[in-house]
Amino acid sequence: MNNPMAIVRTSKISFPSVEAKQESDPEMRRLFNRYFCGQQEDDNPISTRDRLTAKALLSRDGGVYRQGAAEVIRQGEQLCYRLLNGPMMGLVIQASYQPRGIQLQLFPKTARQSELLARLLPKLNEQLQGRRFAIHLDLMPTNTAETR
């Protein structure tokens, strides 16, 4: 019995060589900026129309813009961000631009929120270091008559 063996010959597959570049890939730079520098992505869930509406409402004193579970109020040179529901409901964050940087004041509604924010404040300050603008966080006292 003669059973001839079939010999399968494959050709060598070669891949095109990758050329070294002196400049970085624009896509890689975009991803780096997005993940490490806090740059916002273009596919932001807020539409351009909503952004223009928010800008128009907040361009005048006393303007209020609500989106989801939060509202932003302009009071003079300050923006106030208030959470309307969730575990931190009632928390108000006031932001204002100062000559020494951006000033954020946290106004907790309850003593429980105040205790939690007091524990988190050192971590938050550490994470805000090295930003383009210096960001200063202040935890303001809460109304002691408020219940837990």
Backbone torsions as a table, in degrees:
resi	resn	phi	psi	omega
1	MET	NA	121.2	177.3
2	ASN	-109.2	107.3	174.2
3	ASN	-108.2	106.1	179.6
4	PRO	-70.3	137.5	177.3
5	MET	-83.2	134.7	176.9
6	ALA	-87.0	121.3	178.8
7	ILE	-101.4	120.6	179.8
8	VAL	-98.8	121.4	179.3
9	ARG	-106.7	127.8	178.6
10	THR	-105.8	147.0	177.0
11	SER	-85.4	151.5	179.9
12	LYS	-71.1	127.9	179.5
13	ILE	-92.5	127.2	178.2
14	SER	-117.3	142.7	178.5
15	PHE	-102.6	143.8	177.4
16	PRO	-63.3	142.8	-178.0
17	SER	-70.9	147.8	179.0
18	VAL	-93.0	125.3	-179.0
19	GLU	-85.7	139.7	177.4
20	ALA	-75.0	135.3	179.1
21	LYS	-110.9	145.1	176.1
22	GLN	-85.6	-23.1	-179.8
23	GLU	-106.0	153.6	-176.7
24	SER	-79.8	154.4	178.6
25	ASP	-68.9	129.2	-178.7
26	PRO	-59.2	-35.8	179.3
27	GLU	-65.7	-40.9	178.4
28	MET	-66.7	-37.3	177.4
29	ARG	-64.8	-40.3	179.0
30	ARG	-63.5	-44.2	179.1
31	LEU	-64.9	-40.2	177.9
32	PHE	-60.7	-47.4	179.6
33	ASN	-62.8	-36.5	-179.0
34	ARG	-67.0	-46.8	-173.3
35	TYR	-85.5	-33.3	-172.8
36	PHE	-107.2	-21.7	-178.3
37	CYS	-109.7	-1.3	176.5
38	GLY	78.3	17.2	179.1
39	GLN	-70.7	135.2	-178.6
40	GLN	-75.0	144.6	179.0
41	GLU	-80.1	151.7	-179.5
42	ASP	-69.0	-25.3	-178.3
43	ASP	-88.3	47.2	178.6
44	ASN	-64.3	136.4	-178.1
45	PRO	-64.5	-18.4	177.8
46	ILE	-82.0	123.4	-176.7
47	SER	-72.8	164.8	179.5
48	THR	-62.2	-37.9	179.1
49	ARG	-63.3	-41.7	178.8
50	ASP	-65.5	-38.7	178.5
51	ARG	-64.4	-41.7	178.5
52	LEU	-65.7	-37.9	177.1
53	THR	-64.0	-45.6	178.9
54	ALA	-61.7	-42.1	179.7
55	LYS	-63.5	-42.2	179.4
56	ALA	-65.4	-42.1	-179.5
57	LEU	-67.9	-38.5	-175.6
58	LEU	-88.5	-1.6	179.8
59	SER	-77.2	-15.0	178.2
60	ARG	-114.5	153.3	-178.8
61	ASP	-64.2	135.1	179.7
62	GLY	87.2	2.2	180.0
63	GLY	-69.8	141.9	-179.1
64	VAL	-126.5	131.8	176.5
65	TYR	-127.1	124.5	179.2
66	ARG	-111.7	135.4	175.0
67	GLN	-146.0	120.3	178.6
68	GLY	62.3	-124.8	-175.4
69	ALA	-98.8	23.7	-178.4
70	ALA	-145.3	159.4	174.0
71	GLU	-137.0	147.7	177.8
72	VAL	-118.2	130.0	-178.2
73	ILE	-123.4	134.4	174.4
74	ARG	-97.6	125.6	177.6
75	GLN	-126.2	95.5	-177.6
76	GLY	66.5	-120.2	-179.9
77	GLU	-96.2	11.6	-178.6
78	GLN	-114.0	149.8	169.2
79	LEU	-111.7	131.4	178.9
80	CYS	-112.5	125.3	179.1
81	TYR	-109.1	120.4	-177.0
82	ARG	-121.6	131.3	176.1
83	LEU	-85.2	130.4	-173.4
84	LEU	-97.4	-19.2	175.1
85	ASN	-156.7	173.9	-177.1
86	GLY	100.9	-176.4	-176.1
87	PRO	-66.9	-22.4	179.3
88	MET	-106.9	27.2	-179.2
89	MET	-54.9	132.4	178.6
90	GLY	95.7	-12.4	177.9
91	LEU	-65.1	132.5	178.5
92	VAL	-118.3	131.2	176.5
93	ILE	-116.8	118.8	177.9
94	GLN	-102.1	128.7	179.5
95	ALA	-119.3	134.9	176.0
96	SER	-146.2	148.6	178.7
97	TYR	-90.5	124.0	179.1
98	GLN	-115.2	162.2	177.5
99	PRO	-59.7	-27.3	-179.0
100	ARG	-91.7	1.9	178.4
101	GLY	138.6	-158.9	-179.6
102	ILE	-96.7	129.3	-179.2
103	GLN	-104.0	121.3	175.7
104	LEU	-113.1	125.4	176.9
105	GLN	-114.7	126.0	-179.2
106	LEU	-100.4	123.4	179.3
107	PHE	-113.9	94.1	178.5
108	PRO	-71.8	149.5	-179.4
109	LYS	-85.5	-35.4	-176.5
110	THR	-120.5	164.5	177.4
111	ALA	-65.3	-32.9	178.9
112	ARG	-64.8	-43.9	175.8
113	GLN	-61.9	-39.8	-179.9
114	SER	-62.6	-43.7	178.7
115	GLU	-63.5	-43.6	-179.9
116	LEU	-63.5	-45.6	179.9
117	LEU	-66.5	-34.4	177.8
118	ALA	-63.1	-37.3	177.2
119	ARG	-70.6	-35.0	-176.4
120	LEU	-85.1	-16.4	-174.2
121	LEU	-56.7	-44.2	178.4
122	PRO	-61.5	-40.0	178.0
123	LYS	-65.3	-42.0	179.3
124	LEU	-63.1	-43.8	178.0
125	ASN	-61.2	-39.5	179.6
126	GLU	-64.3	-41.9	-179.4
127	GLN	-71.2	-24.6	-179.0
128	LEU	-86.8	-4.9	178.4
129	GLN	-70.4	147.8	176.3
130	GLY	80.3	15.2	177.3
131	ARG	-81.5	168.4	179.8
132	ARG	-59.9	-42.8	175.1
133	PHE	-111.6	142.9	176.0
134	ALA	-68.0	132.5	-179.3
135	ILE	-116.7	125.2	-178.5
136	HIS	-113.3	127.9	179.9
137	LEU	-106.2	134.0	174.5
138	ASP	-128.6	129.6	175.1
139	LEU	-94.7	118.3	-177.7
140	MET	-89.5	153.9	-179.5
141	PRO	-67.6	152.0	179.1
142	THR	-100.1	162.4	177.0
143	ASN	-71.5	117.9	-175.9
144	THR	-71.0	-15.4	178.9
145	ALA	-75.9	-16.0	-179.4
146	GLU	-70.7	139.1	-178.5
147	THR	-83.3	162.6	176.8
148	ARG	-75.5	NA	NA
